[in-house]
Amino acid sequence: MKFPLNDFLQSLQYGNIPDETLYFVKSCLLDLIGVAAAGSTTTLSSIIRQYAVDHFGVGQNSALLLFDSRTTNPVGAALVNVTTIN
């Protein structure tokens, strides 16, 4: 099975990305970081971070929780980080 997006991403080179697109991507990333920073101060984020630390042990792989010095396994970190951002 062929995956056109996969082929596109593998052949993508930074120098071929239009300046307008780079500006948009950088703006979105900056917005995402700001939302994550603000979200990390909420009660919900605090609760889900503690839950992930307690229930998603690190094991062989670890992933960092955004704006927190603790780690969990990648599934726990994904849960925490997406909850914090949303």
TINU-601581 format. One record per residue (C-alpha): z, x, y; residue in three letters; residue number from 1. Coordinates in Angstrom, 3 decimals. Layout:
BEGIN
c3/c1/c2/r/k
Z/X/Y/ALA/NUM .
...
***
This chain:
BEGIN
c3/c1/c2/r/k
0.000/0.000/0.000/MET/1 .
-0.954/1.364/3.406/LYS/2 .
1.411/1.134/6.375/PHE/3 .
-0.486/1.480/9.682/PRO/4 .
2.705/1.861/11.736/LEU/5 .
3.852/4.711/9.509/ASN/6 .
0.522/6.482/9.935/ASP/7 .
0.655/5.987/13.692/PHE/8 .
4.194/7.338/13.996/LEU/9 .
3.490/10.376/11.831/GLN/10 .
0.481/11.342/13.931/SER/11 .
2.154/10.596/17.280/LEU/12 .
2.560/13.563/19.612/GLN/13 .
4.728/13.535/22.726/TYR/14 .
1.911/14.889/24.892/GLY/15 .
-0.290/11.914/23.970/ASN/16 .
2.188/9.290/25.156/ILE/17 .
1.243/7.869/28.582/PRO/18 .
3.670/8.574/31.431/ASP/19 .
4.120/4.845/32.025/GLU/20 .
5.213/4.373/28.410/THR/21 .
7.630/7.318/28.569/LEU/22 .
9.180/5.908/31.741/TYR/23 .
9.632/2.514/30.074/PHE/24 .
11.165/4.024/26.915/VAL/25 .
13.567/6.179/28.958/LYS/26 .
14.600/3.146/31.016/SER/27 .
15.279/1.133/27.861/CYS/28 .
17.304/3.961/26.334/LEU/29 .
19.363/4.347/29.503/LEU/30 .
19.992/0.586/29.527/ASP/31 .
21.044/0.698/25.860/LEU/32 .
23.530/3.504/26.542/ILE/33 .
24.983/1.588/29.493/GLY/34 .
25.372/-1.583/27.460/VAL/35 .
27.008/0.380/24.634/ALA/36 .
29.420/2.055/27.066/ALA/37 .
30.446/-1.273/28.570/ALA/38 .
30.580/-2.990/25.172/GLY/39 .
32.858/-0.303/23.766/SER/40 .
35.621/-1.480/26.103/THR/41 .
35.695/-5.030/24.725/THR/42 .
38.300/-6.437/22.355/THR/43 .
35.608/-7.290/19.808/LEU/44 .
34.395/-3.705/19.735/SER/45 .
37.935/-2.433/19.228/SER/46 .
38.479/-4.848/16.340/ILE/47 .
35.195/-4.048/14.585/ILE/48 .
35.692/-0.283/15.009/ARG/49 .
39.105/-0.442/13.370/GLN/50 .
37.751/-2.696/10.617/TYR/51 .
34.931/-0.242/9.867/ALA/52 .
37.291/2.729/9.759/VAL/53 .
39.592/0.840/7.372/ASP/54 .
36.880/-0.615/5.095/HIS/55 .
33.824/1.671/5.238/PHE/56 .
34.994/5.049/3.940/GLY/57 .
32.970/8.108/4.805/VAL/58 .
32.004/9.214/1.276/GLY/59 .
29.113/11.686/0.996/GLN/60 .
27.556/10.711/4.330/ASN/61 .
29.163/10.032/7.648/SER/62 .
27.968/8.490/10.883/ALA/63 .
29.557/8.559/14.311/LEU/64 .
30.785/5.432/16.021/LEU/65 .
29.410/5.231/19.562/LEU/66 .
31.987/6.093/22.240/PHE/67 .
34.606/6.788/19.564/ASP/68 .
35.568/10.051/17.886/SER/69 .
35.837/8.460/14.442/ARG/70 .
33.249/8.261/11.691/THR/71 .
32.514/5.863/8.849/THR/72 .
29.711/5.645/6.354/ASN/73 .
26.303/4.781/7.851/PRO/74 .
26.609/1.062/7.025/VAL/75 .
29.959/0.805/8.824/GLY/76 .
28.636/2.721/11.828/ALA/77 .
25.567/0.479/12.016/ALA/78 .
27.801/-2.610/11.946/LEU/79 .
30.051/-1.234/14.685/VAL/80 .
27.289/0.085/16.911/ASN/81 .
25.127/-3.039/16.784/VAL/82 .
28.171/-5.261/17.377/THR/83 .
29.239/-3.133/20.336/THR/84 .
25.771/-3.224/21.867/ILE/85 .
25.305/-6.950/21.352/ASN/86 .
***
